[in-house]
Amino acid sequence: METLDDFFQGEGEPQALYLRGHSANGGIGKSEPKKDVDIFRPGIRSDTADSETLKAPQPSRETLLGRCKSGVWFVFAWLLLGAIWELGAAQGWLNKRVLPPPSALLPYLATGNLAAGLGEGQTTLGGAIIDTLLRVSAGFLIGLFCALAAAVLIVTARPARLLFFPIVQTVAPIAPVAWIPLAISAAGIGSGAAVLIVVLTIFGSVTASAVAAFDAVPLEYIKVGRLLGAERTRLLWRVVLPAAAPSLMTVARMSFFGAWMAVLAGEMAGINSGLGALIMFGQQQFNMRLVMIGIVTIGLLGFLVDRLLLAFQKRLLWWENRAQKQGSRPWRKSFLIG
């Protein structure tokens, strides 16, 4: 069975084939060399397509209306949860000391006195948010870059697949907390250790998922690229990466959640700053209002970053959104209630 690395090693289809067909005068001869054609946009030649043809479509009125409805439902869901939470605290179903209701959290949030810890180790909510976002961003980007580079090496070099890929598959299941002692020993207590924890946590899983995404590219795409005269590097950049891009973007979004949990675990376990440390300090001082505000902040920040990644994915892979709208998904309506 032919695999992706077979083609990059030159063991698959020949690198260039001459096509024969009928010439204009009815004879048979060699066809003209194919120009640079984008196989993902049939009928569009990249050397003649204008900017309007390749420009991403603008959001329609229906799309904007759908986004507004989603936002309204999002707010309504949280208001409903807050009302149930408040009712449970008022009726004595919930312990107010452990789970302070929104009526206690909002005034405390308005005071602005959101800090925990003593002396130089004191952490504020604003500073904790900045520290955590900087750490997770640095670790996430470094981890993604290293993982994608390793995945490209694995799918293009047979020795790397045989020797390096088994190690990646073994490292992928290791939990973030298992990396904390190693990261602190290697980088010390601070932001460097948190970034290293994120990189080590997502590297294995992202690499394995990226290899699976590359391997899932139909070999027919590779054959067509070879027929059009694409060389090794051009085949990778113009055929394999665009074909695997939807899966890679989904992998990136899912890996962010792993990175988010990894940096928080590191901050709770020994890195005395950031949102994770703020929650631990609040728990040690039995300031449960600060703990709950920290938990809600973690959830909201994770949600917002995921929405940003989703918006970037839709903008980058606009042809996928167009295909989904044209194809529709009628099965969804059959599962809806009411």
Legacy VTK file of the C-alpha trace (Angstrom):
# vtk DataFile Version 3.0
C-alpha trace
ASCII
DATASET POLYDATA
POINTS 338 float
0.000 0.000 0.000
1.357 3.388 -1.025
1.777 5.979 1.711
2.562 9.663 1.669
6.262 9.180 2.329
6.438 6.785 -0.662
5.693 9.703 -2.968
8.145 12.039 -1.257
10.809 9.335 -1.473
10.060 8.893 -5.171
8.672 5.352 -4.832
5.141 6.140 -5.950
3.983 7.551 -9.274
6.663 8.952 -11.587
7.467 12.544 -10.954
6.462 13.772 -14.423
4.324 12.164 -17.090
3.712 13.233 -20.663
0.104 13.324 -21.667
-0.959 12.543 -25.194
-4.121 13.749 -26.821
-5.631 15.064 -29.967
-4.021 18.181 -31.333
-5.898 21.022 -32.967
-5.402 19.566 -36.503
-6.673 16.134 -35.493
-3.281 14.534 -35.065
-1.826 12.982 -31.982
1.038 14.547 -30.153
2.277 15.799 -26.833
-0.008 18.147 -24.975
1.266 21.504 -23.874
2.819 21.616 -20.405
0.230 22.312 -17.740
0.275 25.719 -16.147
0.091 26.268 -12.433
-3.400 25.097 -11.525
-4.963 25.070 -8.106
-6.540 21.644 -7.798
-8.645 22.786 -4.842
-10.433 25.427 -6.932
-11.376 23.646 -10.178
-11.371 25.898 -13.200
-9.211 28.563 -11.567
-5.623 29.009 -12.656
-3.479 30.696 -10.055
-1.602 32.627 -12.745
-4.789 34.189 -14.154
-7.189 34.380 -11.206
-7.903 37.910 -10.084
-8.074 39.078 -6.517
-11.871 39.162 -6.516
-12.080 35.481 -7.436
-9.786 34.362 -4.644
-11.059 36.784 -2.001
-12.832 35.254 0.970
-16.604 35.870 0.954
-17.982 38.501 3.279
-20.425 37.471 6.021
-24.034 37.578 4.809
-26.948 39.097 6.684
-28.143 35.615 7.654
-24.713 34.774 9.050
-24.608 37.922 11.180
-28.147 37.249 12.412
-27.158 33.706 13.361
-24.180 35.015 15.328
-26.416 37.453 17.218
-28.811 34.643 18.094
-25.914 32.524 19.356
-24.723 35.409 21.523
-28.203 35.930 22.958
-28.521 32.249 23.831
-25.046 32.290 25.393
-25.999 35.175 27.701
-29.379 33.618 28.486
-27.781 30.288 29.439
-25.432 31.980 31.909
-28.239 34.107 33.368
-30.322 30.970 33.868
-27.421 29.203 35.572
-26.835 32.235 37.797
-30.511 32.327 38.764
-30.523 28.632 39.680
-27.267 29.127 41.619
-28.727 32.075 43.503
-31.931 30.169 44.263
-29.985 27.171 45.554
-27.949 29.392 47.906
-31.067 31.213 49.152
-32.892 27.950 49.856
-29.916 26.426 51.634
-29.295 23.749 48.989
-25.768 25.099 48.453
-23.205 26.063 51.086
-22.671 29.823 50.687
-19.242 29.611 52.296
-18.011 27.109 49.711
-20.061 28.239 46.692
-20.779 31.951 47.177
-23.715 33.015 44.952
-23.538 35.729 42.264
-25.040 38.229 44.714
-21.836 37.868 46.776
-19.405 37.600 43.850
-20.472 40.700 41.904
-20.048 43.201 44.787
-16.685 41.656 45.640
-15.658 41.936 41.980
-16.702 45.603 41.978
-14.420 46.429 44.909
-11.345 45.696 42.792
-9.534 44.180 45.769
-8.841 40.925 43.921
-5.493 39.794 45.284
-4.089 36.866 47.209
-0.747 35.998 48.739
1.597 37.901 51.033
4.394 40.366 50.398
6.295 40.000 47.170
4.364 36.818 46.393
1.044 38.654 46.242
-0.860 38.064 42.999
-3.651 40.242 41.598
-6.332 39.133 39.162
-5.186 41.481 36.396
-1.542 40.496 36.709
-2.463 36.822 36.889
-4.451 37.065 33.652
-1.537 38.713 31.831
1.005 36.185 33.143
-1.104 33.174 32.211
-2.009 34.442 28.728
1.629 35.254 27.911
2.810 31.827 29.079
0.153 29.814 27.293
0.588 31.849 24.090
4.354 31.328 24.014
4.142 27.624 24.850
1.258 27.039 22.437
2.995 28.668 19.461
6.357 27.009 20.161
4.704 23.624 20.672
2.657 23.922 17.463
5.684 24.927 15.401
7.838 22.085 16.729
5.025 19.544 16.350
4.229 20.525 12.755
7.911 20.475 11.826
8.247 17.001 13.353
5.099 15.809 11.545
6.396 17.042 8.175
9.706 15.257 8.817
7.887 12.032 9.688
5.668 11.995 6.586
8.478 12.923 4.195
11.301 10.733 5.517
10.842 7.003 6.011
13.643 6.683 8.644
11.972 9.382 10.752
8.661 7.512 10.611
10.326 4.273 11.687
12.573 5.686 14.423
11.054 8.934 15.676
7.300 8.338 15.383
7.158 5.516 17.988
8.775 7.847 20.524
6.196 10.546 19.745
3.356 8.053 20.210
4.804 7.065 23.586
5.229 10.654 24.798
1.755 11.816 23.681
-0.294 10.234 26.546
1.844 11.712 29.350
-0.280 14.003 31.549
0.745 17.649 32.132
1.323 17.135 35.863
3.954 14.498 35.104
6.076 17.108 33.310
5.972 19.633 36.173
8.945 18.284 38.227
11.103 17.956 35.106
10.179 21.448 33.847
10.864 23.111 37.199
14.186 21.268 37.545
15.220 22.273 34.021
13.920 25.846 33.868
13.477 26.823 37.506
10.408 28.354 39.125
9.001 30.954 36.793
7.538 31.574 33.377
10.145 29.426 31.634
8.949 26.322 33.455
5.312 27.075 32.594
6.138 27.517 28.901
8.158 24.302 28.900
5.264 22.391 30.495
2.927 23.593 27.735
5.380 22.654 24.984
6.002 19.175 26.390
2.289 18.588 26.953
1.052 19.374 23.443
4.060 18.297 21.379
3.377 14.568 21.303
-0.384 14.720 20.758
-0.202 17.453 18.108
2.563 15.646 16.235
0.621 12.365 16.177
-2.581 14.130 15.103
-0.773 16.108 12.395
0.796 12.927 11.000
-2.678 11.364 10.869
-4.004 14.462 9.063
-1.197 14.324 6.492
-1.671 10.599 5.972
-5.388 11.170 5.374
-4.704 13.345 2.313
-6.016 11.372 -0.701
-3.169 9.989 -2.773
-5.044 11.125 -5.879
-4.162 14.712 -4.912
-0.489 13.757 -4.857
-0.754 12.043 -8.237
-2.473 15.054 -9.793
0.196 17.332 -8.375
2.901 15.131 -9.869
1.125 15.123 -13.241
1.101 18.911 -13.169
4.849 18.909 -12.609
4.983 19.814 -8.918
8.305 19.091 -7.282
8.802 17.834 -3.724
8.674 21.180 -1.909
5.900 22.608 -4.074
3.902 19.407 -3.648
4.086 19.781 0.109
3.148 23.468 0.229
0.555 23.579 -2.552
-1.116 20.174 -2.240
-0.520 18.366 1.063
-0.749 21.302 3.485
-3.920 22.847 1.960
-5.600 19.432 1.882
-4.732 18.767 5.526
-5.396 22.342 6.698
-8.974 21.757 7.992
-7.842 18.848 10.152
-4.753 20.744 11.304
-6.831 23.730 12.412
-9.118 21.449 14.413
-6.038 19.875 15.996
-4.747 23.347 16.905
-8.032 24.299 18.567
-8.210 21.080 20.557
-4.551 21.326 21.576
-5.163 24.801 23.008
-7.378 23.261 25.695
-4.509 20.944 26.606
-2.123 23.901 26.694
-4.560 25.896 28.843
-4.892 23.077 31.384
-1.136 22.462 31.370
-0.176 26.048 32.211
-2.789 26.217 34.987
-1.573 22.929 36.460
1.991 24.243 36.434
0.980 27.475 38.140
-0.897 25.547 40.833
1.917 23.081 41.467
4.817 25.429 42.094
4.906 28.469 39.815
3.773 31.180 42.214
2.037 33.495 39.764
-0.778 33.369 37.244
-4.413 32.330 37.511
-3.581 28.872 38.846
-1.497 30.327 41.677
-4.205 32.918 42.406
-6.770 30.157 42.937
-4.410 28.212 45.190
-3.630 31.304 47.293
-7.339 32.070 47.570
-8.051 28.512 48.727
-5.268 28.683 51.334
-6.729 31.934 52.688
-10.259 30.494 52.401
-11.271 33.363 50.141
-13.799 31.359 48.159
-15.147 34.451 46.407
-11.729 34.963 44.822
-11.506 31.251 43.994
-14.863 31.281 42.194
-14.017 34.489 40.316
-10.730 32.897 39.246
-12.523 29.748 38.031
-15.066 31.772 36.037
-12.250 33.892 34.582
-10.399 30.773 33.442
-13.516 29.475 31.710
-14.322 32.787 30.012
-10.753 33.340 28.802
-10.562 29.804 27.417
-13.888 30.303 25.654
-12.817 33.649 24.140
-9.510 32.274 22.858
-11.318 29.299 21.315
-13.740 31.695 19.584
-10.784 33.655 18.219
-9.201 30.457 16.889
-12.518 29.438 15.331
-12.887 32.844 13.651
-9.323 32.567 12.327
-10.080 29.070 11.043
-13.194 30.256 9.196
-11.278 33.169 7.712
-8.324 31.050 6.659
-10.359 28.102 5.341
-13.203 30.067 3.769
-13.755 27.483 1.050
-14.673 24.930 3.736
-17.448 27.206 5.037
-18.787 27.686 1.506
-18.804 23.930 0.924
-20.664 23.348 4.201
-23.310 25.925 3.288
-23.792 24.449 -0.173
-23.885 20.886 1.089
-25.888 21.765 4.207
-26.429 19.251 6.984
-30.109 18.242 6.941
-29.510 15.489 9.506
-29.128 18.126 12.218
-32.794 19.100 12.023
-33.912 15.534 12.555
-32.213 15.521 15.989
-33.635 18.842 17.151
-36.453 18.789 19.702
-39.332 21.215 19.234
LINES 1 339
338 0 1 2 3 4 5 6 7 8 9 10 11 12 13 14 15 16 17 18 19 20 21 22 23 24 25 26 27 28 29 30 31 32 33 34 35 36 37 38 39 40 41 42 43 44 45 46 47 48 49 50 51 52 53 54 55 56 57 58 59 60 61 62 63 64 65 66 67 68 69 70 71 72 73 74 75 76 77 78 79 80 81 82 83 84 85 86 87 88 89 90 91 92 93 94 95 96 97 98 99 100 101 102 103 104 105 106 107 108 109 110 111 112 113 114 115 116 117 118 119 120 121 122 123 124 125 126 127 128 129 130 131 132 133 134 135 136 137 138 139 140 141 142 143 144 145 146 147 148 149 150 151 152 153 154 155 156 157 158 159 160 161 162 163 164 165 166 167 168 169 170 171 172 173 174 175 176 177 178 179 180 181 182 183 184 185 186 187 188 189 190 191 192 193 194 195 196 197 198 199 200 201 202 203 204 205 206 207 208 209 210 211 212 213 214 215 216 217 218 219 220 221 222 223 224 225 226 227 228 229 230 231 232 233 234 235 236 237 238 239 240 241 242 243 244 245 246 247 248 249 250 251 252 253 254 255 256 257 258 259 260 261 262 263 264 265 266 267 268 269 270 271 272 273 274 275 276 277 278 279 280 281 282 283 284 285 286 287 288 289 290 291 292 293 294 295 296 297 298 299 300 301 302 303 304 305 306 307 308 309 310 311 312 313 314 315 316 317 318 319 320 321 322 323 324 325 326 327 328 329 330 331 332 333 334 335 336 337
